[in-house]
Amino acid sequence: MMTDPQNRLALTAIAQNAGQGRWRTEAMRSHSSPRLMFVARGQGRITIAGLTSGFGANNLIYIPAGTMYGFEVGPTVFGQMLTVPSAMATEWPLEPIHLRLRDVVAQKELAAHLDALERELKSHQPSHQRAAHYQLGLLSVYFERQLELRDSDTKDARAETASARLVAAYTDLIERDFHDHGGVADYAAKLGVTPTHLARCCRQTSGKSALELLNDRILFEARLLLRDTKDPVQKIASDLGFGSAAYFTRTFAAQTGLTPSKFRQKGPLAAV
């Protein structure tokens, strides 16, 4: 995982990133600091650690640092993505959490927390950044309380299946080792299963093959390197395990519709 350029407290509209290309939301990626995603309205699907779930209005989704994820949003989705600084990550859970806020009072309380946080982030008053961090602390308390109130029947039982645990371990290995140029068979060997079994479990939990999850993550990293560095295409191809710059270019173009050089010419975009 490359160094995350945004490890500071920030609140971004989901639609803003979705409008800059589907890869900005759908491609598998991770961050060096946690993310908290709030969906106010609309619906879509999110894949976290290889497990795909639907989301709808008043859903609050927590993604720990280093956890691979991607999400699909429809045109009616409105929500926000909160970056939790690494220094404050200890106040948040270690595992992904998906809360569906059904209580109107809880929904209003969350809206008040997010409004107060956004107001401080946009403020020019003295110590507004410190005030924003205090607001984030209050939001973490709110999240913890909602987690305690969560009904047992709202938990996703699929996350406890052997298939989901295997795919979660696979995505963890991808995040750790995707720069090592290994293929699906190499990951399967590390996990003590056959490539066929791993592929079947990935299909079952995410709707994607093991190879698709791996390639999706690698090509997201390729986009970041093209966007955020001046490294030659040949070096990026080598760093990401492609046998040649030509093979990388063909693969990248097939996935994105643009050659690496054309993609780079489009210029930098704001990061989620």
C-alpha positions, 0 to 999 in steps of 0.5 A: 500500500503506497503512502496515503496522501490524505491522512488528515481529518476531512469530510468529502461528498461521495457524489464528488468522487463518483462523478470523477470516474467509476474507478474513484469509488468502485475499484478495490483500494485501501487507506493508511487511515480509517474511513467512515462512510455515511449514506443519507439517501439512495442505495448501492453495494459495497465490498469490504474485505471481499464481502459484498453487501447492499446499503441504503439510506441512513447507513453508516459504514466503518472501514479500518485502515489497510482494509480493501474496499470498493463501492458502487453508487447509483445516481440518487446516492447522497452521502459523505466519506470521513477520513479519520486521522491515524492518530485517532484510529485507536478510538475506533473499531479494528474490524469493518462495521455496517450500521443501519440506523433505523431510529429517527432520533439516532439519525438526527443525532448523527446529522448534528455531529456531522454538521458540527464537524463540517462547520469546524472544518470550514471555519476560519475561527482560531483553533477550528482544527482542534475543535474539529478533532474534538467533534470527531471524538464525540462522533466516535463516542456516538458510533460506539454507543450505536454499536452497543445498541445494535440488534443481533439480527442486524449483524451479517452472519455471512461474515462468520462463514468459512468462505468469508473468513478465507476471502478476508484473509486473501484480501489482507494478503493482497494488501500486504503483498501485491507489490511482490508480483505473485499470482492467485496460485501463490496467494492460495498456497499461502492460505493453504487452499487450492486456487479453485477453492479460493476462486469459488469462495471469492465468487460466493462472497463478492461476486468477483473472481480471485483474479479480478479482486487482485487485478482490481487492486493492482490497477487502482494502485497503477492509477494512483502512481500515474496520477501522483508520481512522475515515475516512468510507465516502465518503472510503474509496470515493473513495480507492479509485477508486469513483465513489460511496459507493453503488457502493462499498457495493454492491460491498463487500456483494456480496464480503463479505456485509456493508455497509461500516458493518456490517463496521466495527461488527464491530471490529478483528481481529489482523493477519497 
